[in-house]
């Protein structure tokens, strides 16, 4: 594909999208583009005030609902309020933050980026008619899944390694979800995407000396959030391959228009994916059921 952008989104009238973390950054850009194509968009946000401001800007096709992925009670409450949707975009995330714990005691990056979305998807899957899009990152390549200390309770915490683990978990989940949907004979799709190097608020919220460095990098090298959101918009609306991974197609996946993206050997380990799935069900208390 070449130069696919938001103007290429087909008419989405009559379709409903749930976008997590749509109060800013890539999620807000995606919500605007989807509503602009005629879709109804649910902005699922922890910060409902910011979400409401984005929804007001978008107009009547957008509404905001509270969702804190770092709190499984909030995930369940949000899921119980959803009657149905065509597409779920697991977009929200935190990046390289100091060691913290979610309301349920998980390391904050794994808990928010992976376990919160794992639980949300499982609770909503029977009401999602078309597909689930999970946003990962090129940082998945530096990640590994440590089953002996998944939540950083014994080893010395390293924020970037924790981020890599969480983003690898996103990709393992997306691939494994498609395998299980296919095995169940379901027509639903699981697709993954990443934004490349896009300028968003994530880079200024690590609370480390990297913040000013990344601020400079954003100005000099990063592509816009509008460009960074294109891969997830493509994954959410275009005719895609089941279980595929999409990202920017230039400069090694850092910039450009969306195309197929490669991923690490670790992301394709089916044994690790199955073990992570089983552990994620145990930790979240959410067991998946599959139907056509």
ABEGO torsion letter per residue (X at the ends): XBGBBAAABBBABGBBBBBBGAABEAAAAAAAAAAAAGBBBBBBBABAAAAAAAAAAAEAABBBBBBBAABAAAAAAAAAABAEBABBBBABBBBGBBBBBBAAGBBAAAAAAAAAAAAAAAAAAAABAABBBBBBBAAAAABBBBAABAAGAABBBBAAAAAAAAAAAAAAAAAAAAAAAAAAGBABBBBBBBAEBBBBAAAAAAGBAAAAAAAAAAAAABBBAAAAAAAAAAAAABBBBBGBBBBBABGGGABEBBBBBBBBAAAABAAAAAAAAAAAAAAAGBBBBBBX
